[in-house]
């Protein structure tokens, strides 16, 4: 008999049939009712045991966390909370289970405790729902790009360039750290290292993706990136995943169109395919909101936030217009913002971004044409504005509850301008000779954007800490598992 999943059995219309199933025990009540889950759904299936038909020693082994194999008859449930249940005919406990030391008991655990037991936390409803949603979002990403003619590109994890110019990178070396080869000036001689030069873990696949876009037209990367930022906030990881499409012959307007369509598509996918997980996480979030002061509570539920993005057109606003709005806003004038907006050129914070989305425009917002001095070297320089201020063709997409979700730009395709910008920022042309070649041979307008995947998962699940939306978080002083 072929084993079925819990999800399959709960969707069955046909009862009075023999079935077999394997899973993990969530609870075993009164030596009679087993709540069984196999990870295929947020819901458990109830297995009803007639204890007179089973050995007492066997029943004692059926504890929370135990893996079991059940065969029985699928019948209409006699109790509340489920449509069907299994009347058990045979039952086998698979492997060992130690109820005395099993950490995931049928009670509420703190997220901090569950992070310490990340190898088992997906046996809870919250984390099984989060990780199923993460999986669905990942599939939706690939589905969208595949259906829209993009080529999937695996950009290198080991790199000799720093796409962000942040300098916060993990070094890659096989040199003996106790006996480093040194130059005469005391610096490390990386010519003797494995790659013959200084190398790091990548912070972005964008620059390499640009090279492929300029021959394949439409490409995207979706892979791990790394940042050695010594930050222990709820929004930072040392290892995270990035989605980065790059498209040839596409300007900033086309880039905004692509990003909006992409975000709506992937969120529509989970609305349609992860209803039960979203409903569970929404209830969890509503219960959590009740414990907060009234002023800190969200105006929208989880599903409402997702539909807010899916159902609304994104408002496109220049940075200059946004600064004027923020400068003249009540929170700014009454000094309610933590960071007061005083003048053009300020780097916007999450509180400013959320004000624009949630209070002023009441829809997702795309800000564009940012000051050149707060954006990366590769962004396309605009002509100075009427006041002589330099801006670049950058764009950020702002969502409710989270602020910036997507960052992108039209890339600088003019060789002379790019060289000048690199010189001003002291970026070595020799390190990026191949990137400059794109501007020598068949240069063309091109654009792209980047999206931190974990930030998308946070938005779709309502989780407030980024450590809870990735299987095994890597943070300062933490590389467990």
Buried (B, 14 or more C-beta within 10 A) or exposed (E): EEBBBBBBBBEEEEBEEEBBBBBBBBBBEEBBBBBBBBBBBBBBBBBBBEEEEBEEEBBEBBBBBBBBBBBBBBBEBEEEEBEBBBEBBEBEBEEEBEBEEBBBEEEEBEBEEBBBBBEBBBBBBBBBBBBBBBEBBBBBBBBBBEEBEBBEBEBEBEBBBBBBBEEBBBEBBEBEEEEBEEEEEEEBEBEEBEEEEBBBBBBBBBBBBBBBBBEBBBBBBBBBBBBBBEEEEEBBBBBBBBBBBBBBEBBBBBBBBBBBEBBBBBBBBBBEBBEBBBBBBBEBBBEEBEEEEEEEEBEEBBBEBBBBBBEBEBBBBBBBBBBEBBBEBEBBEEEEBEBEBEEBEBEBBBBBBBBBBBEBBBBBBBBBBBBBEEBBBBBBBBEEEEEEBEBBBBBBBBBBBBBBBBBBBBBBBEBEEBBBBBEEEEBEEEBBEEBBBBBEEEBEBBBBBBBBBBBBBBBBBBBBBBBBBBEEBBBEEBEEE
